[in-house]
Amino acid sequence: MRVLTDRRLLDQLFARWGPVVHVRDARAAGLPRGLLVRAVDRADLIRLGKAAFVRTVDWDTAAERDRFRLRSLAFGLGLGGDAHLTGAAAALLL
């Protein structure tokens, strides 16, 4: 039952925050970090960077350019307030 509940909560989380979710987003939604850890352990999510996650199905179906975009989103979510993406990563996110 926990697996189904976790997947339902993840569906809601990704519907609200988009294709890449940061731990900060999960906390804002009231979800524990353990939910993300369990999903990674079950291979429902892939960790991109330090604290950003993408659904495995989205990653597996993404073309190379889309994977770069997802990695760029993950990196951008972890940046501080004064840092910005540049170059190809910034152009893909426009």
matplotlib code that plots the C-alpha trace (Angstrom):
import matplotlib.pyplot as plt

x = [0.0, 2.9, 4.1, 0.8, 0.5, 4.1, 3.4, 0.2, 2.0, 4.8, 2.2, 0.8, 4.3, 5.4, 2.1, 2.6, 6.3, 7.1, 9.5, 12.3, 11.6, 14.0, 13.9, 12.8, 9.7, 8.8, 9.2, 7.0, 4.4, 4.6, 6.3, 9.2, 12.6, 12.2, 9.5, 12.1, 14.7, 12.3, 11.3, 15.0, 15.5, 12.5, 13.9, 10.8, 13.0, 16.5, 18.6, 20.0, 22.5, 22.5, 18.9, 16.9, 14.9, 13.2, 10.9, 12.6, 10.1, 10.6, 14.4, 14.2, 12.0, 13.9, 16.2, 19.7, 18.7, 15.8, 18.1, 20.5, 17.5, 16.4, 20.0, 20.1, 16.8, 18.2, 21.4, 19.4, 17.1, 20.2, 21.8, 21.9, 20.2, 23.1, 24.1, 22.6, 22.7, 24.5, 25.2, 23.3, 21.7, 20.2, 19.0, 17.3, 15.3, 14.0]
y = [0.0, 2.4, 2.1, 3.2, 6.1, 7.2, 7.1, 9.1, 11.7, 11.8, 12.3, 15.3, 16.7, 16.5, 17.8, 20.9, 21.6, 20.3, 17.6, 18.3, 18.5, 19.8, 18.6, 22.2, 21.7, 18.4, 20.1, 23.0, 20.4, 18.9, 15.7, 14.0, 13.5, 9.8, 9.7, 10.8, 8.4, 5.4, 6.4, 6.4, 3.0, 1.6, 3.2, 5.4, 8.5, 9.4, 11.9, 14.7, 16.6, 17.0, 17.5, 17.4, 14.5, 13.4, 10.6, 7.5, 7.2, 10.8, 10.3, 7.1, 8.6, 11.8, 12.5, 13.7, 17.4, 16.9, 15.1, 18.1, 20.4, 18.3, 18.3, 22.1, 22.5, 20.4, 22.5, 25.7, 24.7, 24.3, 27.6, 30.4, 33.7, 35.5, 32.7, 32.2, 29.7, 30.8, 29.4, 26.4, 25.6, 29.1, 29.0, 25.7, 27.0, 30.1]
z = [0.0, 0.7, -2.8, -4.3, -1.8, -2.6, -6.4, -5.9, -3.9, -6.5, -9.3, -7.4, -6.7, -10.3, -11.6, -9.4, -9.9, -13.4, -14.8, -12.3, -8.6, -5.9, -2.3, -1.4, -3.5, -1.8, 1.6, 0.5, -0.4, 3.0, 1.8, 3.6, 2.0, 2.7, 0.0, -2.6, -1.3, -1.4, -5.0, -6.0, -4.4, -6.3, -9.5, -9.9, -9.8, -10.9, -8.9, -11.0, -9.0, -5.3, -4.5, -7.8, -9.1, -12.4, -13.1, -14.6, -17.3, -18.4, -18.4, -20.3, -23.0, -23.4, -26.3, -25.6, -25.9, -23.5, -21.0, -21.2, -20.5, -17.5, -16.1, -16.7, -14.8, -12.0, -11.8, -12.0, -9.1, -6.9, -7.7, -5.2, -5.7, -7.4, -9.8, -13.3, -16.1, -19.3, -22.8, -24.1, -20.7, -20.5, -24.1, -23.6, -20.7, -22.4]

ax = plt.figure().add_subplot(projection="3d")
ax.plot(x, y, z, "-o")
ax.set_aspect("equal")
plt.show()
